[in-house]
Amino acid sequence: MKVLILGGTGSIGTAVTQELIRRGHQVAGLSRSQASDERLAALGARPLRGDLRFPGDWSREISAMDGLIQLAATFDEDMGAADTAAITAILRQAALCPEPLRLIYTGGCWLYGATGPRVASESSPMRPIKPFAWMHRNAAKVLASPAVSAAVIHPAMVYHQEGGVFSRYLEAARQRMPFEIWGSIATRWPLVQRDDLARAYCLLLENPQLTGHFNASAQDGVQVSEITGEIARRHGHDGSYVVRSLKHALIKYGDWAEGPTLDQQMGSDKLRRLTGWQPQFTSFRDAQF
């Protein structure tokens, strides 16, 4: 397939780009800089210079594509507006194509809100935290459009060799500082390793008959105490920690910090059943980080 990936040099996007290339797809990646151009080229993708905020400069490329993966985010105050502008342009351009564009849109586990003892499935109600409510709206928009064959993937908390969602804890371990826990040490996180997640993206892309919402989690929910305990064991840390309230985290880090405080469980039975996805890392303890 000819695939355009937005966010192909990001933490998750790099792994998705690599997996796409490995599977024989022709990949073009949106790029904002020479450094990103070089990184995409090194991965085997064709750089396409443009900015998510200004889709008129790159959206015409869609007419030459079979599929598109949206993984990009500005991580600024305009994050929602930029995504909305991009999705609007993508759907407008896709409507001019003779065949529906295969579109994989990225949601996230935080769209389900806190689940507590329940394991969220794709039929569970969504209660997105405020900073990402736009993501829920845009997911509904792409699923409703006849111009695309759309799947929305909801990744669990993503970790990888360099850390990912574990990064704060790894840094504390290296500096022999107490782990800073937001909310509660008993909070549960659904987890997925980055390379496993990349395969999930590709499987959905390659099965255009599969539409709707798909959760991607290798572990439904792991307590933060287990995660910090394993990191302490690996790095000779004493396991000490300090708990920060939600209010403290919001004031210090911004509204997005509510996400890691959510006590969540999220299952991926639908993805596994319909695509055959089987994560290599069924426990975070078996992975490098």
N, C-alpha and C positions, 0 to 999 in steps of 0.2 A: 504494500500500500504506500501511497504518497501521503505523508503525514506532516502537518504543521504542529509544532509544540510551542506553546507559550509558557515561559518559565523553565526552559530546558537546561539552564545552567544553574538552577537553584539546588538546594540540598536534596530534595526529592527528584526534581526534574533531571538532574544529571544522571541518576540511576535509571530513570525512565528512558532517557535518550539512549543510553548505553544498551539497554535491553531491546529497544526498538531496532537499533542497528544490528545487534546480534541476531535478531530474528529475521533480518533481510529486508526491512522496510526502508524506503527512501525518506529521509527526515530533513526537514527544514526547521530551523529554530529561530524564534524572534530574539534579536540581540540589540542592546542599547549601546554597546561600546566595542572598541577594538579588542579589549581583553576577552569579552564574551564571544566575539567573532572567532578568536583564536581557540578558545576553549571548545566551542561547538565543532570547529573544523578538526580539532584533535580527536574528538569523539567519533568523527565520521559523518557529521551532519553539515548541511549547507546553512551558513548564517544568513539571516534575513534581517537587515537593519530596520529597526522601528521601535516605537514606544507604545506600551499598552494603553497609555492615556490618549493616544492619537491614532485610533485604528484606521482612519482613512488612508494612512500612509502604507499600510501593509495588508489590509483586509481583502484587497483585490486578488491577492495570491491564493485565496481560498478556492477560486474557480478551478485551479489546477490540482487541488487536493482531494484525496479520498476520505481523509480523516483529520480531526483536529483534537488536540488535548490541551485543556486550559488548566495550567498549574501556576500561572503567574500571579503575583500580588505586589503592590507597591510598598506595603507595610508603612504607609503614611496615613494621614488623616483622610486622604482622598481614596483610600483603598476600595471602598464600596462603589464610589462614583466611577473609578477607573474600570473596575470589573463590569459594571453596568454598561458603560460606553462600549467596551470591547464586545460583550455579548450581544448588544443591540446591533453593532456593525456586522458581527459574524452571522447572525440570523438574517439580516437584510441581504448580505451577499450570498448566503446559502440559498435563499429563495430564488436566486437567478440561475442556479445550477439545475441541470436536467435531472439529476438524481439526488436524493437526500444525503447530506454530509453526515458522516459518522462523527459524533461529537461526544467526548468524554469530559465532563465538567467535574471539578473538585469541590466537594463539600467538606465535611469533617465531623468527628465524633461530638464536638461541642455543640452541634446543632440539636442534639437530643437533650441537652441540659443534664442535670443530675438525675441518675436513674436509680441510685441506691441498690436495693436487693433485686431489682428487675434487670434482666439482660435485654437491651434494646435490640429489636429487629427492625427491618425496613418498614414494617407496619406500625411501629411505635409512634406515638405523637412526638412532634418536634417542638422543642422549646429552646430555640437558639439564644445564646447569650447575646446581649445587645450589640456589642461591636461587630458581630457576624450575622445579624439578622438579614442584611442585604444578600448574603450568600444563599439563604433559604429562598428568598424571593427570586433570585436569578436562576436557581435550580428549577423552580417551578416554571419559569419562563421557557427554558430550553426544552423541558420535557413536554410542554404544550405546543411547541412549534412543529408544524408539518414539514418545515424545510430541513429538519435534521432527524437523524436516528440517534437519540440521546440516552446516555447512561450517566448517572451521577454517582461517583464513588465517594464514600465517606471513610477516609483513613482513620485508623486508631492513632494513638500517640506513637510517633515514629522515632525509632532509635537506629543507630548505625555505628560503624567503627569509630567515627570521630565524636560520637556522643548523641547528637540529635536532642531529643527530649530529656536525655540524661545529662546534658552538658553542664548544667549548674551544679549538679551533685558531683560530677567528675572533677570539676574545677575546685570545689570545696575539699574533696579528698586529696587532690594534689597539693593544696596549700595548707593541709592539716587544720582546716577550719570546720566548725560545726556545720552540718547540713542545714540549710534554711528550708523549712517545710511550710508551704502555704496551705493553711486550712487545718489539716489533720494528718497525722502519720498513718491513719487507717483509711485514708482516701484511696479509692481504687482507680487505676488507669487501664483502659484497654490498650494493648500493645501490638505493634507490628514492626518487623525489621524492614529497613528500606529496600533491600533487594527483593524481598518477598512482595512488597507493595508494588514495586516496578512491574513484576510479572502479572500482578492483578490488573494493572492499567492496560497492559498489552493484551491480555486475554479478553477483556471487555472490548477493546478496540477491534479485535479480530472477529468478534461475534456481534455483528450489527443488528441481529434480530433480538438481542437482549437489550431491553430498555427499562427505564425506571431507576430506582435507588438500589445501591449495592454497598453493604458494609464490608470493610476490609480489616479484620482483626485476627491475629494469630492466637492471642490470649484475651478472653472476654474481659477480665479485670484483675489486675495485680495490685496489691496494696503498696503504697509508697514505702512502707516500712520494709517490705521484701526487697524493693529496688535499692534503697539506700544501704540495707544490710549486705547485699551482694557486692555493691560498689566498695563498701568499707572493707569487706573481706579481701577483695582483689587488690586493694591499694594500701593496705596496712593502716586504715583509718580506725579510730577508736569508736566510731559509730555514734558520736554525740550529735545532737541536733537541737535546733531552736524552732519553735512553731510560731509562725507569723499569721495574724488574722487576715481575713479577706480584706478588711478595710485597709490594713497596712499595705498589702500587696497592690491594691488598686491605687492607692495614693502614690506609692513609690514607682510602680511599673506601668500603670495605665489600665484601662478597662479590660484589655485582653487577658490580664492576669487572673481574671475569674476562671478561665478555662482550666488551668491545672488544679484548682481547688474543687472541681466537680467530682463527686463520688460517682463513678460511671462503670457500667459494664455494657459491652456491645458485642453481639455475636455476628458471625459471617456465614451462617449456614446457606443462605441463598447463593452467595458468590461461589462457594465450594461446590454446591450441587449443580449449578447451571454452567459453570466454566471448567470444573475439575481442578480449580486452584487448590494447591496443597502447599502451605508455607514450609520452607525448609527449617525455619526456627520456630518450633512450637513452644519453646520457652526462652525467655530472654537470657536465662543463665547459660544457654548453649552458644551464645553469640559473643563476638568480640566487641568491646567498647572500652 
